[in-house]
Amino acid sequence: MSWHVSEEDLRAYARGELAPPGLWSADAHLTACARCRGVLADVSDPAALDAGWERLDAELDAPRPGLFESLLVRLGVADHIARLLAATPVLRGSWIGAVVALLVMTVVVANVGPSADTPTLFLALAPLLPLAGVALSYGPALDPTHEMAVVSPMHGFRLLMIRTVAVLVAGLGLNGLATLALPGYGLRALAWLLPALALTATGLALTPRLGPVLAPSLVGGAWITLLLAAEAAAGPDTEGPIAPFTATGQGVFAVVAALAVALLYAVRDGFDRAGGNAA
């Protein structure tokens, strides 16, 4: 080997003062040159050198962020928040793929099914997806990253809201794209939006008392029961949307959503208590 790192550069390297590109050249050269490593050992403080190699090993062994996490960081999201969001189960490809497949099948049924004023099946399903997505994003029984979230340096309610907003953006966005595939129904195809917000907010508000599994389960069951009752009351020959998707029904869900948000804020401290941390 005809070229070696100068002793002056090795001393700067040992002190952590050697700047690129000389630093990169020295790193590459030292891996293959025993002579320069010997000189480095002579001019270095052993404790500082060991600490430097430990930092290098730690950097090499550190997990590399995925595409989604890297994108969040580039958008200005703090590293620890990006890591927690990237670990959210319902923001992964498997869940999103399942939701997309379900929505596609529901849209197909709405388009090829019997003629009706409102795509009832789609409107019934769409509010349940954000509710399920938010429920699966927190709680020890549902979130595989719950332990990491619990020790994160932030208030449990704030973390819950961060994850909830992220999941709602994904869920409502997918529902919105599916709505575009129902152009024949116009604005009536958006009648799922207020029920979705009301169900999600109600499920979250009941979580501190009922738990992260029972609360959304009861809210989802109540929604299905309401739809069945409204369908039975309307009768098979009734034209037009059933009660939850009328103007009056939409107004009721808007009020329910507002009340649920107010209740959620009132019980926010319950998400930090033992057994009720929804982070």
Protein Blocks (a to p, Z undefined) as FASTA:
>chain_A
ZZdcdfklmmmmmnopaccfklmmmmmmmmmmmklmmmmmmmpcfklmmmmmmmmmmmmm
pccddfklmmmmmnopafklmmmmmmpmklpfklmmmmmmmmmmmmmmmmmmccdfbdfk
lmmmmmmmmmmmmmmmgcjklmmklmmmmmpccdfklmmmmmmmmmmmmmmmmmmmmmmm
mmmnmmmlmmmmmmmmmmmmmmmmmmmmnopklmmmmmmmmmmmmmmmmmmmnopmlgcj
dfklmmklmmmmmmmmmmmmmmmmmmmmmmmpghiacZZ
